Amino acid sequence: MNPYSLLAFLQVQASNLPERKIANMFRPLASPGESEKQVALLTFAITGAIFVVVGGLIVYTIARFRSRPGDDLRQEPPQVYGSNQIEVAWTIIPILIVFVLIGVTARVVAGVQNASPPKTTTHVTVIGHQWWWEVQYPDYGITTANEVHIPFSLDGAQATYFMLQSMDVAHSFWVPQLSGKTDVIPNRDNYLWMNPKAAGYYYGNCAEYCGTQHANMQIRLVAEPPEDFKKWTLNQQTKANEASEAAQDKAVFLSLSCVNCHMVQGTTAIGKFGPDLTHLMSRREIGGGVIENNRKNLRAWVNDPQGIKPGCLMPSLKLTDRELDQVVAYLETLK
Ligand code: CUA
């Protein structure tokens, strides 16, 4: 066990998942990320060596052959015409280097793409929307948004397979510490897998420019112990909270046009255009990662989404203060 995952393990034991906010792709915590890092380092090493040799020769030449006081400026330097040996060498060596890089890269790409799934596999379908992520768990009948929960194991035996689809334009799914980026293309299924070896709340992004709010199409990937993942799925499978004290607030919410775009399982809100709100309060952030999910932000968001995420597809419904309070109060029951 490497010290980093041991640390992560201890942090999990302390119940709070460590935040992996600086998405450092040079500190990978899953198999695809590790092999991709090795290829990147090999490429850096080879190209770095070329840089040093070429740069060194240029510096040497500038210093050694610069004009000196007393040189006859009218006289041409000696003209040297080609050397077959040197020309053959600088043609063949770069070709060999390029073939080494192609070979190594192709081997790793094939290794990542053809790896057969470990015994325990979770299937997740991620659907890119402008500008948020729909997340489905076909085996569990769960639909959620932006926050992807998956199990992790210290030995990497828990893998998750993602099927990537797009509702509108091209996006790209990227959680840098776990795996390379994979394009999310309309009318096409792309695949990606990862097996986190450390728990954490990983930060990721859409990595393909997809319109105004591309930068605010963030991914939150929660890699948690299998028991916690199981608990999470059980909670997500339950219908929306039916607290009777929220009945009035609920009625207000259901009377508004929120229901045309949003789903709340077990109610008449069956819209599919925007994120599923059934367990909204189980997510840490709203608006595709723009703001933290708390009462104040939720109220500000419902009041004026365009003020917070200009260009997003949710309109302001121009609710009264009382309606806003009631809608937010109802949303807060959706745990
Ligand atoms: Cu979606 Cu950029």
Residues whose N, C-alpha, C, O or C-beta is under 5 A from the ligand:
A	BS01	CUA	A170 H171 S172 C206 A207 E208 Y209 C210 H214 M217
